[in-house]
Amino acid sequence: QLHLVESGGGMVQPGGSLRLSCTASGVALGHYTMGWFRQAPGKEREGVACINSRGSSTDYADSVKGRFTISRDDAKNTVYLQMNNLKPEDTAVYFCTSAHWYGSNWLDNPDGMDSWGKGTLVTVSS
């Protein structure tokens, strides 16, 4: 089981950018699909982005397409989420997660994940 630690959250003005990092320990990332979920106050956890184990396929929530980019560096055992043109509605706690499977419904299945980080808070406000 992976131990996942997120970093890079903070406060940013609308239109700004942040890059989240998720570093894994315990097991090499290379066999896992990795992704990000987020949860805003009073809302359900939402899938944001995922990348398959080979890094050859990605998927994004419609709300972040064209603004967020997920990537992975298995040599560093790290996954990144580059977030550009941030909006107030992006404010949430962002969680890194992993799974042994990948599919078109990956972002809709938080219960199917193997490991979760503790999250990092992103606040978009002027």
C-alpha angles and dihedrals in degrees: 000000000000123000105215126196122186126204140167102068123134145119122307136168121249110281092028131118139235134179118214121202130200118194121192130207133182098042134030114263095223097096096049138085105229129203151155131244127182136202125199122198111285093005136102122258110274129203111238110174142342139188127200124240094265093045090237098116134042136179132196139193111254090242093064103033112128092016106060128053126192121203139164137214107195092184087064094035087233138129123199136204114199109199119193133176090021119201131203089251089063088069107121146106107280119214128197116217142176138206139178092230138060131199146140091273096049094113091051095055113069089156089063096064123110102206138014134197121224093252139242125240121239117190121186111191141134 
